[in-house]
Amino acid sequence: MIGSLTGVIKESSFTEMIIDVHGVGYLVFIPLSTFDKLPKPGSEATVLVHTNVKEDDIQLYGFATTQEKQLFKLLMTVSGIGPKIALNVLSAMSVTSFCTAIVNADLKAINAISGIGKKTAELLVLELRNKVKDISPESAFAKSKVPDAVSKSTEDAVRALVQLGFKQEAAMKVIHELAAGKDPKECSTENLIRLALRSLNK
């Protein structure tokens, strides 16, 4: 397996590059996030590589950072996600932004990525929510898009639900989803708790 390549970039585009390593030109598929970090053709570079082996083909996927490679490999553990969609993810969002969207169950943002439908977005959240924090620890502390005016209410509501015996992660998810989609006037602590209990007890 090839883990990385260091050589001279012969050609590069938004989706692929050719890197010359001691006279051998390797075709490497890349996401836009990696392309943005590459030096100009003719310059030396190092790319981290994931080798995808099929019965009749071997394809190389290159990344500028360890985080990108880790997320690519993690994405492909999800049913229905292949190399093409995994590259689309990295081309559409930064690693931290995607991990934050997963943690916050921001289905709208995930669904906007080419090749990802509603069911796939829900599956990604379900399977990766507790795993992306290892790749992007800061995503665990990111808040969902809750208006500042109701942030105190959401915090109090989450605290109350935890005291009632619900897990903090489940409480945060339902409260943030409720608050993000409602008028601030409807987001009193009492109302959020009432709506959350109705949702959690289904």
C-alpha positions, 0 to 999 in steps of 0.5 A: 500500500502507498501511504504517501508520495513525494515528488514534482507536480506535473499537472493538477486540476480541481479533481486530480493531479499527476505527481512525478516520483523518480520518473514515474508519474502517479495519477492521484484523485484529490478533493478541492480542499487539497488542490487549494493547498498544492503548490504550482506545477513544477514544484515539489510536494508531498501528498498523503495517499489512500490506495483503493484496490479493486479487482481490476483497478488500483486508484490513488486518492491524495490529501494535503492533511492527515485530517482530510485522509482520516475523514475520507477513510471514515466516510467510506465505512458508511454504507453507500458512500464510495470514493466519489462522494467522499471526495465531494464532501471534502470538496464542499466543506472543510473537515471541521465544518463537516464534522460540526454539521454531523455533530449538530445533525445539520441535515440541510448542510449535509444534504446540500453536498453533491451525491448525498440525499436526505436518507444518506445524510441521516445515515451519516449523522447516525453512524458518524456522530460519535466518531468525527470528534476524534478527527475534529475535536473542536466540533464537539464544542461547536454550537448549532445555529441557535440565535444568541437571544435564546442561547440561555434558554436552550442551555437551561432546557438542556440542563433540565432534561439531563436532570430528568434523566435524559442523556446530554447528547440527546437533550442537546440535539432535540433542544438545538433542533427545536430552537433553530427552527422557531421564532425566539419568542417561542423559545422560552425554557419552559416551552422548549422543555415541553416540546422536547419531552413530547419529542423524546417520549415518542 
